[in-house]
Amino acid sequence: MAGVPACAIPLLPSPASGPIEDSAAATTETTANNAGQAVIQQASLAVVAAKKQRTPHPKVLTAKLDTKPFTVLGVTWDRTSGLGEVAIRYRVRESGTWTRWSGVGESDAAPDPGTPDAKSGTRGGTDPIVAVDADGLQIWAETSTGTLSDVKAVLVDPGADPVGVNATNPSFQPAAATAPTQPTIVSRAQWGANESLKRCSPDYSNSMVSAAVNHTASANGYSPSAVKGIIRGIYAFHTSGQGWCDIGYNFLVDRFGTIYEGRAGGITSTVVGAHTGGFNSRTIGVSAIGEYGASAPAPMVESISRLIAWKFSVHHIRAGASVILVSAGGESKYPAGTSVRFNTIYGHRDAGLTACPGQRLYNQLPAIRSRVASLANASVAVSPIGKVDAYSAAPSGVKVQGWALDPESTASLTIQVSVDGAVRTLTANTSRPDIGRIYGKGDNHGFSGVVTAGNG
């Protein structure tokens, strides 16, 4: 969850009194999807004339709005030229009672520039905020500079959980006998993903080299039965509210330790998410559902560790090691093109100006790294890793190009490549600086050669 920027704190109204409004306008559009799926309300918010305002006059202030019931809300706005940091305060009505004012800034769980998500999603917005069964809303919005325009509150009623869906994700087990097994993962079908909300096809990295630990916004007091609806709400906000291709996280873990499939494209694949602005490519995005500044439940921490251990065994990533990633810019605190060394398991705050994943969960990262290492590092170490990057027709057969290395050594490997039963032995000793930067074992791990193959 992105915290309110420090420079915006003086702009926020007092939590005790809050702004006093005279009037407000809101135009609400409701989108109903298939039966049992999310109902999305988008309310265009207008400026209030606040003559008795006891706090700095905001760009947008609504009256207390009566709404249809919702579980997830978010606020979005146009990204106009010269727009500075945006500060949002909100309160909701739950069980007939209005909550105190809470603050949130612009989310930095965001797509990287140039990706399909960034091309599709052009609006700024907060993180999705959980408010189970709320039916009223008031919004206060301010910006440090520029014009705040076309502000919308996106309210999601996630609908009923799917019934009779027993689909599970297929198991993938690396060859090494000591590799950790795949943990139980609730599939998209099981949590009720409406696949028609996806806006574009999955985008894939050429490899995975790290995992980023995030958290979602707002309270932790949800029940086990509410979680699937919360995820459907986050999914609807990311796609229909912010215009992203899909839910931003690769995986989500609730406070009880249940793991959920996030972005579509395959749980063993290298799908690019929208979770850690500037560093989404080649990073597995794991998000804890809730806000973990004050606590980090042990079942959740253990499930995060087991999930990452399994994914690291699939992608041959060592816990406790470091990796150099290049920032794509965007919402990252590092300008585009900056090379940054991260631990292979890092927190969102390491890449962006955010409190995410919460101080208590961030404090658990050393223990998570140690646990993942104990579960997976042995299986990663026993197997060489590599990939065929390209192949093409050649006069005498098939030309193959790729790389291979031993994670425990800088020495070049001898490999065998087979095409239609024809085998050729090659040495992976040509320069591949890109592989050297990723794994830190030198550059000379590339191979190229022609494998003689029969006709057809």
C-alpha positions in Angstrom: 0.0 0.0 0.0 1.4 3.4 -0.9 1.4 5.8 2.0 0.5 9.4 1.9 3.6 11.4 0.6 5.3 13.3 3.4 4.9 16.6 1.6 1.1 16.0 1.4 0.6 15.4 5.1 -0.1 19.1 5.9 -2.9 19.1 3.3 -4.9 16.4 5.1 -7.9 17.3 7.2 -7.9 16.6 10.9 -9.0 13.0 11.5 -11.1 14.2 14.5 -13.2 16.8 12.8 -12.8 16.3 9.1 -14.0 18.7 6.4 -17.4 20.3 6.7 -19.3 20.2 3.4 -22.2 22.4 2.2 -23.1 20.5 -0.9 -21.7 18.0 -3.4 -22.4 16.4 -6.8 -21.7 12.9 -7.9 -22.7 11.2 -11.1 -22.7 7.4 -10.7 -22.3 4.8 -13.5 -23.0 1.2 -12.6 -21.6 -1.7 -14.6 -23.1 -5.1 -13.9 -21.2 -8.1 -15.2 -22.4 -11.7 -15.4 -24.5 -13.2 -12.7 -22.6 -13.7 -9.5 -19.8 -11.5 -10.7 -18.7 -8.0 -9.6 -20.9 -4.9 -9.9 -18.8 -1.8 -10.4 -20.0 1.7 -9.6 -18.0 4.7 -10.8 -18.9 8.0 -9.3 -17.6 11.2 -10.9 -16.9 13.5 -8.0 -17.4 17.3 -8.0 -15.9 20.1 -6.0 -17.9 21.3 -2.9 -18.3 24.9 -2.0 -17.2 24.7 1.6 -17.8 28.1 3.2 -17.4 26.8 6.7 -14.3 24.7 5.8 -12.0 24.5 8.9 -9.2 22.9 6.9 -7.3 23.8 3.7 -9.8 23.8 0.8 -9.4 20.6 -1.2 -9.7 20.3 -5.0 -12.5 17.7 -4.5 -14.8 17.3 -1.5 -18.0 15.3 -1.5 -20.9 15.2 0.9 -21.7 11.9 2.5 -22.8 9.8 -0.4 -25.4 7.0 -0.2 -24.2 4.1 -2.5 -25.1 0.6 -3.3 -23.2 -1.9 -1.1 -19.5 -2.4 -1.9 -16.5 -4.3 -0.6 -13.6 -2.6 -2.4 -13.1 1.0 -3.3 -10.5 3.1 -5.1 -10.1 6.6 -6.4 -8.8 7.4 -9.8 -8.0 10.6 -11.7 -6.6 11.9 -15.0 -2.9 12.2 -15.2 -2.7 15.8 -16.4 0.5 17.7 -17.2 2.1 19.3 -14.2 0.1 17.3 -11.7 1.9 16.9 -8.4 1.5 14.4 -5.6 -2.1 13.5 -4.9 -3.5 13.0 -1.3 -6.8 11.3 -0.8 -8.8 11.1 2.4 -11.9 8.9 2.7 -14.4 7.6 5.1 -17.1 5.0 4.6 -20.4 3.9 6.2 -20.3 0.4 7.6 -23.3 -1.1 9.5 -24.8 2.4 9.7 -21.8 4.1 11.3 -19.3 6.4 9.5 -15.7 5.6 10.0 -13.0 8.1 10.9 -11.1 9.8 8.0 -8.2 7.7 6.6 -5.5 8.8 4.2 -3.9 7.3 1.1 -1.7 8.5 -1.7 -1.2 7.4 -5.3 -0.3 3.8 -5.6 3.1 2.8 -6.7 2.0 -0.7 -7.4 2.0 0.2 -11.1 2.9 -1.1 -14.6 6.3 -0.4 -16.0 6.4 2.2 -18.9 5.9 0.7 -22.3 4.2 -2.5 -21.1 0.7 -3.5 -22.2 -0.7 -2.5 -18.8 0.8 1.0 -19.1 -0.6 1.4 -22.6 -4.0 0.3 -21.5 -4.1 2.1 -18.1 -3.7 5.9 -18.4 -5.2 7.1 -15.1 -3.7 7.7 -11.8 -5.2 6.0 -8.7 -4.9 4.8 -5.2 -4.4 1.2 -4.1 -7.7 -0.7 -3.9 -9.1 -0.2 -0.4 -11.1 -3.0 1.4 -14.3 -1.9 3.2 -16.5 -5.0 3.4 -20.3 -4.3 3.0 -20.0 -0.6 3.1 -22.9 1.5 1.7 -21.7 5.1 2.0 -18.7 7.1 1.0 -17.1 10.6 1.4 -14.0 11.6 -0.5 -11.5 14.5 0.1 -8.8 15.0 -2.6 -6.0 17.5 -2.9 -2.8 17.9 -5.1 0.3 19.8 -4.3 0.5 21.3 -7.8 -1.4 21.2 -11.0 -5.0 20.5 -11.8 -6.9 17.5 -10.4 -9.5 16.5 -12.9 -12.1 13.8 -13.7 -11.8 12.3 -10.2 -13.8 9.1 -9.8 -14.6 6.8 -7.0 -14.7 3.1 -8.1 -16.8 1.0 -5.9 -16.9 -2.8 -6.3 -19.5 -5.3 -5.1 -17.7 -8.6 -5.8 -20.8 -10.7 -6.0 -21.2 -14.2 -4.6 -18.4 -16.8 -4.5 -18.4 -19.5 -7.2 -20.2 -22.7 -6.3 -19.0 -26.2 -7.2 -15.7 -25.1 -8.8 -13.0 -27.6 -7.9 -10.4 -26.6 -10.6 -6.9 -26.7 -9.3 -3.6 -25.5 -10.7 -1.5 -28.3 -12.3 1.6 -29.3 -10.3 5.0 -28.7 -11.6 7.9 -30.5 -9.9 11.5 -29.8 -10.8 13.7 -32.8 -11.4 15.8 -32.5 -8.2 14.6 -34.9 -5.5 15.1 -32.3 -2.8 12.9 -29.7 -4.5 10.0 -28.2 -2.5 6.6 -29.3 -3.7 4.0 -26.9 -5.0 1.9 -25.5 -2.2 -1.9 -25.6 -2.4 -2.9 -22.6 -4.6 -6.5 -21.4 -5.0 -7.0 -21.0 -8.7 -8.6 -18.0 -10.5 -11.6 -20.2 -11.3 -12.0 -21.1 -7.6 -11.9 -17.4 -6.4 -14.3 -16.5 -9.2 -12.3 -14.4 -11.6 -14.5 -13.0 -14.4 -12.1 -13.6 -17.3 -14.0 -11.1 -19.5 -12.5 -8.3 -17.4 -9.0 -9.0 -18.7 -8.0 -6.3 -21.2 -5.0 -7.8 -22.9 -3.0 -11.0 -23.2 -0.3 -11.9 -20.7 3.2 -10.4 -21.1 6.2 -12.7 -20.3 9.7 -12.0 -19.1 12.6 -14.1 -20.6 13.3 -15.3 -17.0 12.5 -14.8 -13.3 15.3 -13.7 -11.0 13.7 -12.3 -7.9 10.6 -12.0 -5.7 9.0 -8.8 -4.4 6.9 -8.9 -1.2 4.0 -6.4 -1.2 0.8 -5.9 0.7 -2.6 -4.6 -0.3 -4.4 -1.7 1.3 -6.5 -1.2 4.5 -7.6 -3.4 7.3 -6.8 -6.9 8.4 -10.0 -7.8 10.1 -11.6 -9.8 7.3 -13.0 -13.3 7.7 -11.9 -16.3 5.7 -15.2 -16.3 3.8 -14.6 -12.7 2.7 -11.3 -13.2 0.9 -12.4 -14.4 -2.5 -14.7 -11.4 -2.8 -11.9 -9.1 -1.7 -9.7 -10.5 -4.5 -12.5 -10.2 -7.1 -12.9 -6.5 -5.9 -9.1 -5.8 -6.3 -9.2 -7.5 -9.7 -12.2 -5.4 -10.9 -10.5 -2.1 -9.6 -7.2 -2.9 -11.3 -8.9 -3.6 -14.7 -12.1 -1.5 -14.8 -10.9 1.3 -12.5 -7.2 1.7 -13.5 -7.4 0.1 -16.9 -4.7 -2.5 -16.3 -4.7 -5.8 -18.3 -5.4 -8.0 -15.2 -5.0 -8.0 -11.4 -1.5 -6.6 -10.7 -0.1 -9.3 -8.4 1.2 -12.7 -9.5 0.1 -14.3 -6.2 -1.8 -13.2 -3.1 -1.7 -14.6 0.4 -4.3 -14.0 3.1 -3.7 -13.5 6.8 -4.7 -17.1 7.4 -2.0 -18.5 5.1 -4.1 -19.4 2.1 -2.4 -18.8 -1.3 -4.3 -17.5 -4.4 -3.3 -17.4 -8.0 -3.2 -13.8 -9.2 -2.4 -12.7 -12.8 -3.4 -15.1 -15.5 -0.8 -16.8 -17.7 0.4 -19.8 -15.7 1.6 -20.2 -12.2 4.9 -21.7 -13.3 5.5 -19.1 -16.0 7.3 -15.8 -16.2 4.2 -13.5 -16.4 5.0 -9.8 -15.9 2.7 -8.2 -13.3 2.0 -4.7 -12.1 3.0 -4.7 -8.5 6.5 -3.1 -8.0 6.7 0.0 -10.3 9.9 0.0 -12.3 10.9 -3.6 -11.5 7.9 -5.8 -12.6 9.9 -7.6 -15.3 11.7 -10.8 -14.0 10.2 -10.3 -10.6 7.5 -12.6 -8.9 5.0 -10.3 -7.2 3.6 -11.8 -4.0 1.1 -9.6 -2.1 -0.1 -10.1 1.5 -3.8 -9.2 1.7 -4.1 -6.5 4.3 -1.9 -3.9 6.0 1.1 -5.2 8.0 2.6 -2.3 9.7 1.8 -3.6 13.2 1.6 -7.4 12.8 2.6 -10.2 10.4 0.7 -13.4 11.2 2.9 -16.5 11.3 0.7 -18.7 9.0 0.9 -16.0 6.3 4.7 -15.6 6.7 5.1 -19.4 6.4 2.9 -19.6 3.3 4.8 -16.7 1.6 8.0 -18.6 2.3 6.7 -21.8 0.9 5.3 -20.2 -2.2 8.5 -18.3 -2.9 10.6 -21.5 -2.2 8.6 -23.4 -4.8 8.8 -20.7 -7.4 12.5 -20.3 -6.8 13.0 -24.0 -7.4 11.0 -23.7 -10.6 13.1 -20.8 -11.9 16.5 -21.7 -10.3 16.7 -18.7 -8.1 18.8 -18.8 -4.9 17.5 -17.2 -1.7 20.0 -15.1 0.2 21.8 -14.1 -3.0 21.6 -10.7 -4.8 20.7 -9.7 -8.3 21.1 -6.6 -10.4 17.9 -5.2 -11.9 17.6 -2.2 -14.2 14.8 0.2 -13.4 12.2 0.9 -16.0 11.4 4.2 -14.3 7.7 5.0 -13.8 6.6 4.8 -10.1 10.1 3.6 -9.0 12.3 5.7 -6.8 15.1 4.9 -9.3 15.2 6.7 -12.6 14.8 4.7 -15.8 18.1 2.9 -16.7 19.5 2.8 -13.2 21.1 -0.5 -12.2 20.1 -1.5 -8.7 21.4 -4.5 -6.6 18.5 -6.2 -4.7 18.3 -9.3 -2.6 16.6 -12.0 -4.6 13.7 -11.6 -2.0 13.1 -7.9 -1.4 10.3 -5.6 -0.2 8.3 -3.2 -2.3 9.8 -0.3 -0.3 13.3 -1.3 -1.5 12.2 -0.3 -5.1 9.7 2.6 -4.4 8.8 5.4 -2.1 6.3 3.4 -0.1 5.7 1.8 3.3 4.8 -1.5 1.6 4.8 -4.3 2.7 4.4 -2.8 6.2 7.1 -2.6 8.8 6.3 -5.8 10.6 6.2 -7.9 7.4 9.3 -6.1 6.1 11.0 -7.0 9.4 10.2 -10.7 8.6 12.1 -10.6 5.2 15.4 -12.0 6.7 13.5 -14.9 8.2 11.6 -15.5 5.0 15.0 -15.5 3.1 16.4 -18.0 5.6 13.3 -20.2 5.4 13.2 -20.2 1.5 16.9 -21.0 1.5 16.4 -24.0 3.7 13.5 -25.2 1.6 14.9 -24.6 -1.9 18.6 -23.7 -2.2 19.8 -27.3 -2.3 17.5 -28.1 -5.2 18.6 -25.0 -7.1 22.3 -25.8 -6.5 22.3 -29.4 -7.8 21.0 -28.6 -11.3 22.6 -26.5 -14.0 20.3 -23.9 -15.5 20.0 -22.7 -19.1 17.7 -21.8 -22.0 17.6 -22.1 -25.7 16.9 -18.5 -26.7 16.6 -19.0 -30.5 16.7 -21.6 -33.2 16.6 -21.2 -37.0 17.0 -23.3 -40.1 20.6 -23.9 -41.4 21.8 -25.6 -44.6 22.8 -28.7 -42.7 20.3 -28.7 -39.9 19.1 -26.4 -37.1 21.1 -23.6 -35.6 20.5 -23.2 -31.8 21.6 -20.4 -29.5 21.3 -20.0 -25.8 23.1 -20.1 -22.5 23.8 -22.6 -19.6 25.6 -22.3 -16.3 26.2 -23.9 -12.9 24.9 -21.6 -10.2 27.8 -22.6 -8.0 30.6 -22.0 -10.4 32.0 -19.5 -13.0 33.3 -22.4 -15.1 31.9 -23.0 -18.6 29.6 -26.1 -19.1 29.6 -28.7 -21.8 26.1 -29.5 -22.9 24.3 -31.7 -25.3 21.6 -30.4 -27.6 19.2 -32.9 -29.3 17.0 -32.2 -32.4 14.8 -35.0 -33.7 17.2 -37.5 -32.1 20.4 -35.9 -33.5 22.7 -34.9 -30.7 25.6 -32.3 -30.7 27.9 -31.5 -27.9 28.5 -27.8 -27.4 30.5 -25.7 -24.9 28.7 -22.8 -23.3 31.7 -20.4 -23.3 30.8 -17.4 -25.4 30.2 -14.0 -24.0 26.7 -13.3 -22.5 27.0 -10.1 -20.4 23.2 -10.2 -19.8 23.5 -13.6 -18.1 26.5 -12.4 -16.2 24.6 -9.4 -14.8 21.7 -11.6 -13.7 23.6 -14.5 -12.0 26.9 -12.9 -11.1 28.9 -15.9 -12.4 30.9 -14.3 -15.2 29.9 -13.6 -18.8 31.1 -16.7 -20.7 28.1 -18.9 -20.6 26.6 -18.6 -24.1 26.5 -21.3 -26.8 25.7 -21.5 -30.5 25.9 -24.2 -33.0 24.2 -26.3 -35.8 22.7 -29.6 -34.9 22.6 -31.9 -38.0 19.1 -33.1 -38.4 17.4 -35.4 -40.9 14.9 -34.3 -43.5 11.4 -33.3 -42.1 
